[in-house]
Amino acid sequence: MSWVVGLVWGIALLVAVIVLGICAFELRWKAKRLSKDLDGMQALRDELVSLQGRLAAAQLRLSRRLSE
């Protein structure tokens, strides 16, 4: 009868290892994807900052031209 208890604990341990393995895989995959998304968003932010500077310069030139 004790072998049944051992078998049940073995199966429970196997299921736990499988679930933890799947969780680790998911976390690693999502972290890699989020890192890639972060790089894209930082590149977009840099482009937007550059555009903001160009728009400010254009607005300044336009206001100077209108005041002449």
N, C-alpha and C positions, 0 to 999 in steps of 0.2 A: 504494500500500500504506500510506502514511503517513496517508491519510484514514481508514483503518479504525481505526488507533490513536487518532486524534483523535475519531472517533465513539464509541469505547468509553470514552474519558476523559470525553467529554461526557455520555454516559448515566450513568456512575458519579457524576459531579458532580450531575446531576439527581436521581438516587436519594438521594444524600447530603443534598441540600437538602430534599427531601420528608420524609425521615426526621427531620431536625433540626426541621423545621417542626411535624411531628406531636408530637415530644417537647416542644417549647416550648408547644404548645397544651395538652398533657396536664399539664405542670407548672403552667401558669397556672390551669387549671381545678381541679386538686387543691389548689393553694394557696388559691384562693377558697373552696372547700368546707371546707377545714380551718379557715380563719379564721371562717367561719360557725359551724362546730361549736364552736370555742373560745369564741365569744360566748355560745352556748347553755350550755356547761359553766360559764362564769363566772357566768351568771345563776343556774344551779342551785346553784352553790357559795354564792352570796349568800343564796339561800333556805334552804339547809341551815344556814348560820351563824346566820341569824335563828331558825330552828327550834331549834337547839341552845341559844341564849340563852333562848328561851321555855321549853324543857324544864328548864333549870337553875333558872329562876325558879319554875316550878311545883313542882319537887322541893324547893326551899327553903321555899315556902309550906306544902307538905305536911308536911315535917319539923317546922316550927314548930307546925303545928296538932296534930300527934301528940304533941308534947312538952307541950302545955298541959293 
